[in-house]
Amino acid sequence: MSIIEGWKFPININSKTGKIETVCDNAAIKQSVEMILKTQIMERKVVPNYGSELRSYVFTVIDANSVSSFKKAIKYAIENWEKHVQTIKVSTRATSGPVSRMQAEIEYTTDINPTPETITKEINMSGVN
């Protein structure tokens, strides 16, 4: 039996059952974490503090301070908005040049299932991917 269940995004109707497709447990948490990272703070009018500040790093010069701040922003957003995440480890990689990028590999465990989950988030400094 599922502990957490929510709608799968993007929303889709199951053609066999006619019901909205759902995700459960760690899949629901992973979807939630991805949504937190994709949502810019102030983007949602009802809950303006929801999300992260990752888009604010677009056009930022890559240096030790911006990479450290990027890692902190990811960790803070997840800790603040996804209460089922127990441990978070954020590793970053940055490349500079004509197309600069910052990439974060986020490894976390949840209180539902202790199996580590991983999400990779990349920011192209001329736009978010």
Backbone as XML, in Angstrom:
<?xml version="1.0"?>
<chain id="A" units="angstrom">
  <residue number="1" name="MET">
    <atom name="N" x="0.834" y="-1.186" z="0.000"/>
    <atom name="CA" x="0.000" y="0.000" z="0.000"/>
    <atom name="C" x="0.879" y="1.250" z="0.000"/>
  </residue>
  <residue number="2" name="SER">
    <atom name="N" x="0.501" y="2.237" z="-0.790"/>
    <atom name="CA" x="1.262" y="3.477" z="-0.918"/>
    <atom name="C" x="1.089" y="4.361" z="0.301"/>
  </residue>
  <residue number="3" name="ILE">
    <atom name="N" x="2.162" y="5.040" z="0.652"/>
    <atom name="CA" x="2.104" y="6.023" z="1.725"/>
    <atom name="C" x="1.753" y="7.384" z="1.142"/>
  </residue>
  <residue number="4" name="ILE">
    <atom name="N" x="2.357" y="7.703" z="-0.008"/>
    <atom name="CA" x="2.113" y="8.968" z="-0.699"/>
    <atom name="C" x="1.621" y="8.652" z="-2.102"/>
  </residue>
  <residue number="5" name="GLU">
    <atom name="N" x="0.599" y="9.345" z="-2.548"/>
    <atom name="CA" x="0.128" y="9.184" z="-3.920"/>
    <atom name="C" x="-0.309" y="10.548" z="-4.431"/>
  </residue>
  <residue number="6" name="GLY">
    <atom name="N" x="0.035" y="10.846" z="-5.667"/>
    <atom name="CA" x="-0.353" y="12.124" z="-6.262"/>
    <atom name="C" x="-0.482" y="12.000" z="-7.764"/>
  </residue>
  <residue number="7" name="TRP">
    <atom name="N" x="-0.986" y="13.033" z="-8.387"/>
    <atom name="CA" x="-1.123" y="13.037" z="-9.835"/>
    <atom name="C" x="0.243" y="13.024" z="-10.493"/>
  </residue>
  <residue number="8" name="LYS">
    <atom name="N" x="0.332" y="12.306" z="-11.592"/>
    <atom name="CA" x="1.548" y="12.293" z="-12.391"/>
    <atom name="C" x="1.524" y="13.525" z="-13.288"/>
  </residue>
  <residue number="9" name="PHE">
    <atom name="N" x="2.661" y="14.202" z="-13.382"/>
    <atom name="CA" x="2.769" y="15.368" z="-14.247"/>
    <atom name="C" x="3.702" y="15.072" z="-15.393"/>
  </residue>
  <residue number="10" name="PRO">
    <atom name="N" x="3.392" y="15.510" z="-16.590"/>
    <atom name="CA" x="2.172" y="16.238" z="-16.926"/>
    <atom name="C" x="0.945" y="15.349" z="-16.750"/>
  </residue>
  <residue number="11" name="ILE">
    <atom name="N" x="-0.168" y="15.970" z="-16.471"/>
    <atom name="CA" x="-1.410" y="15.242" z="-16.221"/>
    <atom name="C" x="-1.807" y="14.469" z="-17.467"/>
  </residue>
  <residue number="12" name="ASN">
    <atom name="N" x="-2.164" y="13.211" z="-17.263"/>
    <atom name="CA" x="-2.545" y="12.342" z="-18.370"/>
    <atom name="C" x="-3.658" y="11.413" z="-17.896"/>
  </residue>
  <residue number="13" name="ILE">
    <atom name="N" x="-4.561" y="11.094" z="-18.772"/>
    <atom name="CA" x="-5.652" y="10.164" z="-18.469"/>
    <atom name="C" x="-5.253" y="8.775" z="-18.964"/>
  </residue>
  <residue number="14" name="ASN">
    <atom name="N" x="-5.379" y="7.773" z="-18.102"/>
    <atom name="CA" x="-5.107" y="6.394" z="-18.489"/>
    <atom name="C" x="-6.209" y="5.948" z="-19.441"/>
  </residue>
  <residue number="15" name="SER">
    <atom name="N" x="-5.814" y="5.513" z="-20.631"/>
    <atom name="CA" x="-6.814" y="5.162" z="-21.653"/>
    <atom name="C" x="-7.624" y="3.929" z="-21.280"/>
  </residue>
  <residue number="16" name="LYS">
    <atom name="N" x="-7.077" y="3.036" z="-20.448"/>
    <atom name="CA" x="-7.806" y="1.830" z="-20.061"/>
    <atom name="C" x="-8.791" y="2.077" z="-18.927"/>
  </residue>
  <residue number="17" name="THR">
    <atom name="N" x="-8.358" y="2.876" z="-17.924"/>
    <atom name="CA" x="-9.212" y="3.081" z="-16.751"/>
    <atom name="C" x="-10.028" y="4.374" z="-16.823"/>
  </residue>
  <residue number="18" name="GLY">
    <atom name="N" x="-9.573" y="5.325" z="-17.630"/>
    <atom name="CA" x="-10.250" y="6.614" z="-17.693"/>
    <atom name="C" x="-9.933" y="7.509" z="-16.501"/>
  </residue>
  <residue number="19" name="LYS">
    <atom name="N" x="-8.984" y="7.099" z="-15.664"/>
    <atom name="CA" x="-8.613" y="7.880" z="-14.481"/>
    <atom name="C" x="-7.311" y="8.629" z="-14.733"/>
  </residue>
  <residue number="20" name="ILE">
    <atom name="N" x="-7.095" y="9.667" z="-13.938"/>
    <atom name="CA" x="-5.853" y="10.419" z="-14.015"/>
    <atom name="C" x="-4.726" y="9.524" z="-13.501"/>
  </residue>
  <residue number="21" name="GLU">
    <atom name="N" x="-3.607" y="9.481" z="-14.253"/>
    <atom name="CA" x="-2.473" y="8.657" z="-13.840"/>
    <atom name="C" x="-1.833" y="9.246" z="-12.588"/>
  </residue>
  <residue number="22" name="THR">
    <atom name="N" x="-1.353" y="8.373" z="-11.724"/>
    <atom name="CA" x="-0.761" y="8.806" z="-10.459"/>
    <atom name="C" x="0.645" y="8.233" z="-10.291"/>
  </residue>
  <residue number="23" name="VAL">
    <atom name="N" x="1.370" y="8.799" z="-9.345"/>
    <atom name="CA" x="2.671" y="8.285" z="-8.933"/>
    <atom name="C" x="2.623" y="8.079" z="-7.424"/>
  </residue>
  <residue number="24" name="CYS">
    <atom name="N" x="3.432" y="7.144" z="-6.942"/>
    <atom name="CA" x="3.401" y="6.790" z="-5.522"/>
    <atom name="C" x="4.793" y="6.846" z="-4.904"/>
  </residue>
  <residue number="25" name="ASP">
    <atom name="N" x="4.816" y="7.064" z="-3.616"/>
    <atom name="CA" x="6.001" y="6.970" z="-2.772"/>
    <atom name="C" x="7.210" y="7.697" z="-3.362"/>
  </residue>
  <residue number="26" name="ASN">
    <atom name="N" x="8.352" y="6.999" z="-3.543"/>
    <atom name="CA" x="9.564" y="7.678" z="-3.989"/>
    <atom name="C" x="9.403" y="8.333" z="-5.356"/>
  </residue>
  <residue number="27" name="ALA">
    <atom name="N" x="8.578" y="7.759" z="-6.235"/>
    <atom name="CA" x="8.340" y="8.380" z="-7.540"/>
    <atom name="C" x="7.609" y="9.721" z="-7.363"/>
  </residue>
  <residue number="28" name="ALA">
    <atom name="N" x="6.696" y="9.792" z="-6.409"/>
    <atom name="CA" x="5.982" y="11.041" z="-6.128"/>
    <atom name="C" x="6.935" y="12.080" z="-5.542"/>
  </residue>
  <residue number="29" name="ILE">
    <atom name="N" x="7.841" y="11.634" z="-4.684"/>
    <atom name="CA" x="8.811" y="12.553" z="-4.085"/>
    <atom name="C" x="9.782" y="13.056" z="-5.149"/>
  </residue>
  <residue number="30" name="LYS">
    <atom name="N" x="10.240" y="12.171" z="-6.019"/>
    <atom name="CA" x="11.154" y="12.580" z="-7.090"/>
    <atom name="C" x="10.479" y="13.610" z="-7.998"/>
  </residue>
  <residue number="31" name="GLN">
    <atom name="N" x="9.240" y="13.375" z="-8.332"/>
    <atom name="CA" x="8.491" y="14.324" z="-9.149"/>
    <atom name="C" x="8.368" y="15.664" z="-8.421"/>
  </residue>
  <residue number="32" name="SER">
    <atom name="N" x="8.131" y="15.616" z="-7.120"/>
    <atom name="CA" x="8.016" y="16.829" z="-6.321"/>
    <atom name="C" x="9.327" y="17.610" z="-6.311"/>
  </residue>
  <residue number="33" name="VAL">
    <atom name="N" x="10.447" y="16.905" z="-6.128"/>
    <atom name="CA" x="11.755" y="17.562" z="-6.116"/>
    <atom name="C" x="12.022" y="18.229" z="-7.465"/>
  </residue>
  <residue number="34" name="GLU">
    <atom name="N" x="11.725" y="17.528" z="-8.546"/>
    <atom name="CA" x="11.936" y="18.105" z="-9.870"/>
    <atom name="C" x="11.067" y="19.353" z="-10.069"/>
  </residue>
  <residue number="35" name="MET">
    <atom name="N" x="9.841" y="19.315" z="-9.585"/>
    <atom name="CA" x="8.946" y="20.455" z="-9.721"/>
    <atom name="C" x="9.452" y="21.641" z="-8.892"/>
  </residue>
  <residue number="36" name="ILE">
    <atom name="N" x="9.971" y="21.362" z="-7.711"/>
    <atom name="CA" x="10.542" y="22.422" z="-6.869"/>
    <atom name="C" x="11.685" y="23.112" z="-7.617"/>
  </residue>
  <residue number="37" name="LEU">
    <atom name="N" x="12.556" y="22.312" z="-8.222"/>
    <atom name="CA" x="13.723" y="22.866" z="-8.910"/>
    <atom name="C" x="13.356" y="23.600" z="-10.200"/>
  </residue>
  <residue number="38" name="LYS">
    <atom name="N" x="12.268" y="23.211" z="-10.837"/>
    <atom name="CA" x="11.843" y="23.865" z="-12.082"/>
    <atom name="C" x="11.020" y="25.129" z="-11.843"/>
  </residue>
  <residue number="39" name="THR">
    <atom name="N" x="10.497" y="25.298" z="-10.635"/>
    <atom name="CA" x="9.634" y="26.442" z="-10.333"/>
    <atom name="C" x="10.462" y="27.566" z="-9.725"/>
  </residue>
  <residue number="40" name="GLN">
    <atom name="N" x="10.405" y="28.725" z="-10.330"/>
    <atom name="CA" x="11.114" y="29.884" z="-9.808"/>
    <atom name="C" x="10.299" y="30.505" z="-8.678"/>
  </residue>
  <residue number="41" name="ILE">
    <atom name="N" x="10.978" y="30.910" z="-7.611"/>
    <atom name="CA" x="10.304" y="31.607" z="-6.520"/>
    <atom name="C" x="9.569" y="32.815" z="-7.096"/>
  </residue>
  <residue number="42" name="MET">
    <atom name="N" x="8.376" y="33.055" z="-6.628"/>
    <atom name="CA" x="7.454" y="34.110" z="-7.057"/>
    <atom name="C" x="6.690" y="33.739" z="-8.328"/>
  </residue>
  <residue number="43" name="GLU">
    <atom name="N" x="6.916" y="32.561" z="-8.873"/>
    <atom name="CA" x="6.197" y="32.139" z="-10.075"/>
    <atom name="C" x="4.759" y="31.755" z="-9.750"/>
  </residue>
  <residue number="44" name="ARG">
    <atom name="N" x="4.537" y="31.152" z="-8.595"/>
    <atom name="CA" x="3.185" y="30.767" z="-8.174"/>
    <atom name="C" x="2.603" y="31.878" z="-7.315"/>
  </residue>
  <residue number="45" name="LYS">
    <atom name="N" x="1.481" y="32.373" z="-7.721"/>
    <atom name="CA" x="0.880" y="33.510" z="-7.009"/>
    <atom name="C" x="0.271" y="33.112" z="-5.668"/>
  </residue>
  <residue number="46" name="VAL">
    <atom name="N" x="-0.272" y="31.902" z="-5.564"/>
    <atom name="CA" x="-0.909" y="31.474" z="-4.316"/>
    <atom name="C" x="0.134" y="31.133" z="-3.250"/>
  </residue>
  <residue number="47" name="VAL">
    <atom name="N" x="1.236" y="30.511" z="-3.663"/>
    <atom name="CA" x="2.324" y="30.173" z="-2.743"/>
    <atom name="C" x="3.605" y="30.775" z="-3.337"/>
  </residue>
  <residue number="48" name="PRO">
    <atom name="N" x="3.811" y="32.075" z="-3.167"/>
    <atom name="CA" x="4.907" y="32.751" z="-3.861"/>
    <atom name="C" x="6.303" y="32.292" z="-3.459"/>
  </residue>
  <residue number="49" name="ASN">
    <atom name="N" x="6.480" y="31.764" z="-2.276"/>
    <atom name="CA" x="7.811" y="31.320" z="-1.840"/>
    <atom name="C" x="8.154" y="29.913" z="-2.307"/>
  </residue>
  <residue number="50" name="TYR">
    <atom name="N" x="7.222" y="29.218" z="-2.933"/>
    <atom name="CA" x="7.443" y="27.855" z="-3.399"/>
    <atom name="C" x="8.451" y="27.853" z="-4.542"/>
  </residue>
  <residue number="51" name="GLY">
    <atom name="N" x="9.343" y="26.887" z="-4.531"/>
    <atom name="CA" x="10.269" y="26.705" z="-5.643"/>
    <atom name="C" x="11.706" y="26.945" z="-5.251"/>
  </residue>
  <residue number="52" name="SER">
    <atom name="N" x="12.492" y="27.300" z="-6.240"/>
    <atom name="CA" x="13.919" y="27.521" z="-6.034"/>
    <atom name="C" x="14.349" y="28.777" z="-6.794"/>
  </residue>
  <residue number="53" name="GLU">
    <atom name="N" x="15.608" y="29.139" z="-6.629"/>
    <atom name="CA" x="16.151" y="30.318" z="-7.299"/>
    <atom name="C" x="17.075" y="29.939" z="-8.450"/>
  </residue>
  <residue number="54" name="LEU">
    <atom name="N" x="16.919" y="28.746" z="-9.010"/>
    <atom name="CA" x="17.871" y="28.283" z="-10.013"/>
    <atom name="C" x="17.904" y="29.157" z="-11.256"/>
  </residue>
  <residue number="55" name="ARG">
    <atom name="N" x="16.770" y="29.674" z="-11.677"/>
    <atom name="CA" x="16.767" y="30.515" z="-12.876"/>
    <atom name="C" x="17.543" y="31.817" z="-12.669"/>
  </residue>
  <residue number="56" name="SER">
    <atom name="N" x="17.730" y="32.224" z="-11.423"/>
    <atom name="CA" x="18.483" y="33.454" z="-11.180"/>
    <atom name="C" x="19.971" y="33.277" z="-11.486"/>
  </residue>
  <residue number="57" name="TYR">
    <atom name="N" x="20.410" y="32.047" z="-11.720"/>
    <atom name="CA" x="21.821" y="31.781" z="-12.052"/>
    <atom name="C" x="22.103" y="31.880" z="-13.550"/>
  </residue>
  <residue number="58" name="VAL">
    <atom name="N" x="21.059" y="32.037" z="-14.347"/>
    <atom name="CA" x="21.250" y="32.221" z="-15.780"/>
    <atom name="C" x="21.979" y="33.554" z="-15.970"/>
  </residue>
  <residue number="59" name="PHE">
    <atom name="N" x="22.966" y="33.566" z="-16.819"/>
    <atom name="CA" x="23.809" y="34.723" z="-17.118"/>
    <atom name="C" x="24.757" y="35.092" z="-15.975"/>
  </residue>
  <residue number="60" name="THR">
    <atom name="N" x="24.910" y="34.214" z="-14.992"/>
    <atom name="CA" x="25.853" y="34.439" z="-13.903"/>
    <atom name="C" x="27.246" y="33.994" z="-14.342"/>
  </residue>
  <residue number="61" name="VAL">
    <atom name="N" x="28.235" y="34.737" z="-13.924"/>
    <atom name="CA" x="29.620" y="34.341" z="-14.183"/>
    <atom name="C" x="29.932" y="33.141" z="-13.293"/>
  </residue>
  <residue number="62" name="ILE">
    <atom name="N" x="30.508" y="32.109" z="-13.881"/>
    <atom name="CA" x="30.827" y="30.910" z="-13.102"/>
    <atom name="C" x="32.140" y="31.126" z="-12.369"/>
  </residue>
  <residue number="63" name="ASP">
    <atom name="N" x="32.046" y="31.096" z="-11.050"/>
    <atom name="CA" x="33.228" y="31.147" z="-10.202"/>
    <atom name="C" x="32.917" y="30.338" z="-8.945"/>
  </residue>
  <residue number="64" name="ALA">
    <atom name="N" x="33.855" y="30.255" z="-8.036"/>
    <atom name="CA" x="33.669" y="29.435" z="-6.832"/>
    <atom name="C" x="32.459" y="29.887" z="-6.024"/>
  </residue>
  <residue number="65" name="ASN">
    <atom name="N" x="32.223" y="31.202" z="-5.941"/>
    <atom name="CA" x="31.089" y="31.716" z="-5.169"/>
    <atom name="C" x="29.754" y="31.336" z="-5.801"/>
  </residue>
  <residue number="66" name="SER">
    <atom name="N" x="29.651" y="31.463" z="-7.120"/>
    <atom name="CA" x="28.372" y="31.150" z="-7.771"/>
    <atom name="C" x="28.083" y="29.649" z="-7.710"/>
  </residue>
  <residue number="67" name="VAL">
    <atom name="N" x="29.110" y="28.820" z="-7.827"/>
    <atom name="CA" x="28.908" y="27.367" z="-7.733"/>
    <atom name="C" x="28.463" y="26.993" z="-6.325"/>
  </residue>
  <residue number="68" name="SER">
    <atom name="N" x="29.107" y="27.561" z="-5.319"/>
    <atom name="CA" x="28.729" y="27.284" z="-3.926"/>
    <atom name="C" x="27.299" y="27.758" z="-3.647"/>
  </residue>
  <residue number="69" name="SER">
    <atom name="N" x="26.962" y="28.933" z="-4.135"/>
    <atom name="CA" x="25.622" y="29.477" z="-3.943"/>
    <atom name="C" x="24.569" y="28.624" z="-4.651"/>
  </residue>
  <residue number="70" name="PHE">
    <atom name="N" x="24.896" y="28.134" z="-5.837"/>
    <atom name="CA" x="24.023" y="27.246" z="-6.618"/>
    <atom name="C" x="23.708" y="25.985" z="-5.818"/>
  </residue>
  <residue number="71" name="LYS">
    <atom name="N" x="24.742" y="25.371" z="-5.230"/>
    <atom name="CA" x="24.551" y="24.164" z="-4.413"/>
    <atom name="C" x="23.658" y="24.449" z="-3.211"/>
  </residue>
  <residue number="72" name="LYS">
    <atom name="N" x="23.910" y="25.547" z="-2.549"/>
    <atom name="CA" x="23.120" y="25.919" z="-1.368"/>
    <atom name="C" x="21.662" y="26.174" z="-1.731"/>
  </residue>
  <residue number="73" name="ALA">
    <atom name="N" x="21.425" y="26.809" z="-2.878"/>
    <atom name="CA" x="20.053" y="27.103" z="-3.314"/>
    <atom name="C" x="19.273" y="25.817" z="-3.562"/>
  </residue>
  <residue number="74" name="ILE">
    <atom name="N" x="19.938" y="24.830" z="-4.158"/>
    <atom name="CA" x="19.291" y="23.542" z="-4.416"/>
    <atom name="C" x="18.940" y="22.858" z="-3.108"/>
  </residue>
  <residue number="75" name="LYS">
    <atom name="N" x="19.924" y="22.772" z="-2.226"/>
    <atom name="CA" x="19.715" y="22.082" z="-0.948"/>
    <atom name="C" x="18.634" y="22.774" z="-0.112"/>
  </residue>
  <residue number="76" name="TYR">
    <atom name="N" x="18.673" y="24.084" z="-0.060"/>
    <atom name="CA" x="17.689" y="24.832" z="0.712"/>
    <atom name="C" x="16.275" y="24.610" z="0.182"/>
  </residue>
  <residue number="77" name="ALA">
    <atom name="N" x="16.103" y="24.686" z="-1.132"/>
    <atom name="CA" x="14.770" y="24.530" z="-1.728"/>
    <atom name="C" x="14.190" y="23.152" z="-1.438"/>
  </residue>
  <residue number="78" name="ILE">
    <atom name="N" x="15.006" y="22.121" z="-1.576"/>
    <atom name="CA" x="14.519" y="20.752" z="-1.322"/>
    <atom name="C" x="14.199" y="20.564" z="0.150"/>
  </residue>
  <residue number="79" name="GLU">
    <atom name="N" x="15.090" y="21.004" z="1.027"/>
    <atom name="CA" x="14.840" y="20.868" z="2.468"/>
    <atom name="C" x="13.607" y="21.649" z="2.901"/>
  </residue>
  <residue number="80" name="ASN">
    <atom name="N" x="13.379" y="22.790" z="2.296"/>
    <atom name="CA" x="12.264" y="23.642" z="2.664"/>
    <atom name="C" x="10.918" y="23.118" z="2.185"/>
  </residue>
  <residue number="81" name="TRP">
    <atom name="N" x="10.876" y="22.491" z="0.990"/>
    <atom name="CA" x="9.598" y="22.142" z="0.392"/>
    <atom name="C" x="9.291" y="20.657" z="0.311"/>
  </residue>
  <residue number="82" name="GLU">
    <atom name="N" x="10.249" y="19.782" z="0.504"/>
    <atom name="CA" x="9.954" y="18.344" z="0.441"/>
    <atom name="C" x="10.369" y="17.694" z="1.760"/>
  </residue>
  <residue number="83" name="LYS">
    <atom name="N" x="9.397" y="17.566" z="2.635"/>
    <atom name="CA" x="9.658" y="17.087" z="4.006"/>
    <atom name="C" x="10.001" y="15.603" z="4.078"/>
  </residue>
  <residue number="84" name="HIS">
    <atom name="N" x="9.748" y="14.830" z="3.039"/>
    <atom name="CA" x="10.056" y="13.402" z="3.058"/>
    <atom name="C" x="11.517" y="13.106" z="2.732"/>
  </residue>
  <residue number="85" name="VAL">
    <atom name="N" x="12.263" y="14.108" z="2.251"/>
    <atom name="CA" x="13.681" y="13.909" z="1.949"/>
    <atom name="C" x="14.468" y="13.954" z="3.249"/>
  </residue>
  <residue number="86" name="GLN">
    <atom name="N" x="15.272" y="12.915" z="3.469"/>
    <atom name="CA" x="16.035" y="12.796" z="4.712"/>
    <atom name="C" x="17.468" y="13.315" z="4.579"/>
  </residue>
  <residue number="87" name="THR">
    <atom name="N" x="18.185" y="12.843" z="3.585"/>
    <atom name="CA" x="19.569" y="13.272" z="3.384"/>
    <atom name="C" x="19.709" y="13.792" z="1.958"/>
  </residue>
  <residue number="88" name="ILE">
    <atom name="N" x="20.528" y="14.819" z="1.807"/>
    <atom name="CA" x="20.750" y="15.403" z="0.481"/>
    <atom name="C" x="22.250" y="15.604" z="0.293"/>
  </residue>
  <residue number="89" name="LYS">
    <atom name="N" x="22.731" y="15.161" z="-0.870"/>
    <atom name="CA" x="24.115" y="15.406" z="-1.249"/>
    <atom name="C" x="24.074" y="16.031" z="-2.638"/>
  </residue>
  <residue number="90" name="VAL">
    <atom name="N" x="24.652" y="17.219" z="-2.773"/>
    <atom name="CA" x="24.663" y="17.919" z="-4.054"/>
    <atom name="C" x="26.106" y="18.013" z="-4.540"/>
  </residue>
  <residue number="91" name="SER">
    <atom name="N" x="26.356" y="17.455" z="-5.714"/>
    <atom name="CA" x="27.667" y="17.563" z="-6.362"/>
    <atom name="C" x="27.497" y="18.449" z="-7.583"/>
  </residue>
  <residue number="92" name="THR">
    <atom name="N" x="28.449" y="19.335" z="-7.811"/>
    <atom name="CA" x="28.335" y="20.231" z="-8.955"/>
    <atom name="C" x="29.543" y="20.103" z="-9.870"/>
  </residue>
  <residue number="93" name="ARG">
    <atom name="N" x="29.290" y="20.469" z="-11.106"/>
    <atom name="CA" x="30.330" y="20.522" z="-12.127"/>
    <atom name="C" x="30.033" y="21.758" z="-12.958"/>
  </residue>
  <residue number="94" name="ALA">
    <atom name="N" x="31.046" y="22.550" z="-13.223"/>
    <atom name="CA" x="30.853" y="23.765" z="-14.004"/>
    <atom name="C" x="31.847" y="23.802" z="-15.148"/>
  </residue>
  <residue number="95" name="THR">
    <atom name="N" x="31.373" y="24.306" z="-16.279"/>
    <atom name="CA" x="32.250" y="24.518" z="-17.427"/>
    <atom name="C" x="32.037" y="25.942" z="-17.902"/>
  </residue>
  <residue number="96" name="SER">
    <atom name="N" x="33.119" y="26.578" z="-18.275"/>
    <atom name="CA" x="32.990" y="27.933" z="-18.800"/>
    <atom name="C" x="33.474" y="27.939" z="-20.239"/>
  </residue>
  <residue number="97" name="GLY">
    <atom name="N" x="33.155" y="28.981" z="-20.936"/>
    <atom name="CA" x="33.502" y="29.083" z="-22.343"/>
    <atom name="C" x="32.375" y="29.753" z="-23.082"/>
  </residue>
  <residue number="98" name="PRO">
    <atom name="N" x="32.300" y="29.554" z="-24.407"/>
    <atom name="CA" x="31.230" y="30.195" z="-25.182"/>
    <atom name="C" x="29.831" y="29.817" z="-24.674"/>
  </residue>
  <residue number="99" name="VAL">
    <atom name="N" x="29.666" y="28.570" z="-24.246"/>
    <atom name="CA" x="28.404" y="28.133" z="-23.645"/>
    <atom name="C" x="28.752" y="27.565" z="-22.267"/>
  </residue>
  <residue number="100" name="SER">
    <atom name="N" x="28.598" y="28.392" z="-21.255"/>
    <atom name="CA" x="28.913" y="27.970" z="-19.887"/>
    <atom name="C" x="27.745" y="27.200" z="-19.304"/>
  </residue>
  <residue number="101" name="ARG">
    <atom name="N" x="28.079" y="26.210" z="-18.477"/>
    <atom name="CA" x="27.041" y="25.380" z="-17.855"/>
    <atom name="C" x="27.410" y="25.070" z="-16.410"/>
  </residue>
  <residue number="102" name="MET">
    <atom name="N" x="26.366" y="24.943" z="-15.582"/>
    <atom name="CA" x="26.522" y="24.394" z="-14.245"/>
    <atom name="C" x="25.604" y="23.187" z="-14.173"/>
  </residue>
  <residue number="103" name="GLN">
    <atom name="N" x="26.143" y="22.097" z="-13.696"/>
    <atom name="CA" x="25.361" y="20.872" z="-13.574"/>
    <atom name="C" x="25.410" y="20.410" z="-12.130"/>
  </residue>
  <residue number="104" name="ALA">
    <atom name="N" x="24.274" y="20.015" z="-11.628"/>
    <atom name="CA" x="24.194" y="19.501" z="-10.259"/>
    <atom name="C" x="23.659" y="18.079" z="-10.296"/>
  </residue>
  <residue number="105" name="GLU">
    <atom name="N" x="24.304" y="17.216" z="-9.542"/>
    <atom name="CA" x="23.787" y="15.870" z="-9.338"/>
    <atom name="C" x="23.319" y="15.825" z="-7.889"/>
  </residue>
  <residue number="106" name="ILE">
    <atom name="N" x="22.039" y="15.595" z="-7.722"/>
    <atom name="CA" x="21.414" y="15.616" z="-6.406"/>
    <atom name="C" x="21.087" y="14.188" z="-6.017"/>
  </residue>
  <residue number="107" name="GLU">
    <atom name="N" x="21.707" y="13.728" z="-4.958"/>
    <atom name="CA" x="21.434" y="12.387" z="-4.443"/>
    <atom name="C" x="20.762" y="12.552" z="-3.087"/>
  </residue>
  <residue number="108" name="TYR">
    <atom name="N" x="19.665" y="11.831" z="-2.913"/>
    <atom name="CA" x="18.931" y="11.963" z="-1.658"/>
    <atom name="C" x="18.278" y="10.641" z="-1.279"/>
  </residue>
  <residue number="109" name="THR">
    <atom name="N" x="17.915" y="10.533" z="-0.017"/>
    <atom name="CA" x="17.120" y="9.398" z="0.460"/>
    <atom name="C" x="15.859" y="9.977" z="1.096"/>
  </residue>
  <residue number="110" name="THR">
    <atom name="N" x="14.840" y="9.121" z="1.196"/>
    <atom name="CA" x="13.560" y="9.572" z="1.743"/>
    <atom name="C" x="13.186" y="8.756" z="2.971"/>
  </residue>
  <residue number="111" name="ASP">
    <atom name="N" x="12.168" y="9.223" z="3.666"/>
    <atom name="CA" x="11.670" y="8.470" z="4.817"/>
    <atom name="C" x="10.717" y="7.355" z="4.389"/>
  </residue>
  <residue number="112" name="ILE">
    <atom name="N" x="10.419" y="7.251" z="3.103"/>
    <atom name="CA" x="9.549" y="6.202" z="2.580"/>
    <atom name="C" x="10.351" y="4.948" z="2.259"/>
  </residue>
  <residue number="113" name="ASN">
    <atom name="N" x="11.472" y="5.149" z="1.568"/>
    <atom name="CA" x="12.321" y="4.045" z="1.134"/>
    <atom name="C" x="13.759" y="4.553" z="1.147"/>
  </residue>
  <residue number="114" name="PRO">
    <atom name="N" x="14.662" y="3.906" z="1.881"/>
    <atom name="CA" x="16.023" y="4.425" z="2.015"/>
    <atom name="C" x="16.917" y="4.250" z="0.776"/>
  </residue>
  <residue number="115" name="THR">
    <atom name="N" x="16.378" y="3.736" z="-0.311"/>
    <atom name="CA" x="17.160" y="3.587" z="-1.535"/>
    <atom name="C" x="17.512" y="4.975" z="-2.079"/>
  </residue>
  <residue number="116" name="PRO">
    <atom name="N" x="18.780" y="5.256" z="-2.335"/>
    <atom name="CA" x="19.152" y="6.582" z="-2.857"/>
    <atom name="C" x="18.530" y="6.861" z="-4.221"/>
  </residue>
  <residue number="117" name="GLU">
    <atom name="N" x="18.052" y="8.068" z="-4.391"/>
    <atom name="CA" x="17.511" y="8.559" z="-5.661"/>
    <atom name="C" x="18.461" y="9.629" z="-6.168"/>
  </residue>
  <residue number="118" name="THR">
    <atom name="N" x="18.537" y="9.789" z="-7.493"/>
    <atom name="CA" x="19.414" y="10.794" z="-8.079"/>
    <atom name="C" x="18.669" y="11.596" z="-9.141"/>
  </residue>
  <residue number="119" name="ILE">
    <atom name="N" x="18.887" y="12.910" z="-9.110"/>
    <atom name="CA" x="18.347" y="13.822" z="-10.115"/>
    <atom name="C" x="19.517" y="14.658" z="-10.614"/>
  </residue>
  <residue number="120" name="THR">
    <atom name="N" x="19.575" y="14.876" z="-11.917"/>
    <atom name="CA" x="20.594" y="15.754" z="-12.485"/>
    <atom name="C" x="19.905" y="16.986" z="-13.031"/>
  </residue>
  <residue number="121" name="LYS">
    <atom name="N" x="20.414" y="18.138" z="-12.665"/>
    <atom name="CA" x="19.856" y="19.416" z="-13.121"/>
    <atom name="C" x="20.976" y="20.213" z="-13.750"/>
  </residue>
  <residue number="122" name="GLU">
    <atom name="N" x="20.764" y="20.692" z="-14.958"/>
    <atom name="CA" x="21.785" y="21.469" z="-15.655"/>
    <atom name="C" x="21.249" y="22.841" z="-16.000"/>
  </residue>
  <residue number="123" name="ILE">
    <atom name="N" x="22.080" y="23.836" z="-15.801"/>
    <atom name="CA" x="21.720" y="25.191" z="-16.197"/>
    <atom name="C" x="22.716" y="25.644" z="-17.240"/>
  </residue>
  <residue number="124" name="ASN">
    <atom name="N" x="22.191" y="25.900" z="-18.420"/>
    <atom name="CA" x="22.968" y="26.511" z="-19.484"/>
    <atom name="C" x="22.954" y="27.984" z="-19.154"/>
  </residue>
  <residue number="125" name="MET">
    <atom name="N" x="24.070" y="28.623" z="-19.040"/>
    <atom name="CA" x="24.117" y="29.995" z="-18.547"/>
    <atom name="C" x="23.427" y="30.996" z="-19.477"/>
  </residue>
  <residue number="126" name="SER">
    <atom name="N" x="22.951" y="30.512" z="-20.636"/>
    <atom name="CA" x="22.139" y="31.372" z="-21.488"/>
    <atom name="C" x="20.674" y="30.929" z="-21.458"/>
  </residue>
  <residue number="127" name="GLY">
    <atom name="N" x="20.339" y="29.998" z="-20.554"/>
    <atom name="CA" x="18.963" y="29.521" z="-20.391"/>
    <atom name="C" x="18.930" y="28.241" z="-19.594"/>
  </residue>
  <residue number="128" name="VAL">
    <atom name="N" x="17.816" y="27.965" z="-18.902"/>
    <atom name="CA" x="17.681" y="26.784" z="-18.067"/>
    <atom name="C" x="17.276" y="25.598" z="-18.921"/>
  </residue>
  <residue number="129" name="ASN">
    <atom name="N" x="17.909" y="24.447" z="-18.667"/>
    <atom name="CA" x="17.536" y="23.201" z="-19.367"/>
    <atom name="C" x="16.734" y="22.320" z="-18.453"/>
  </residue>
</chain>
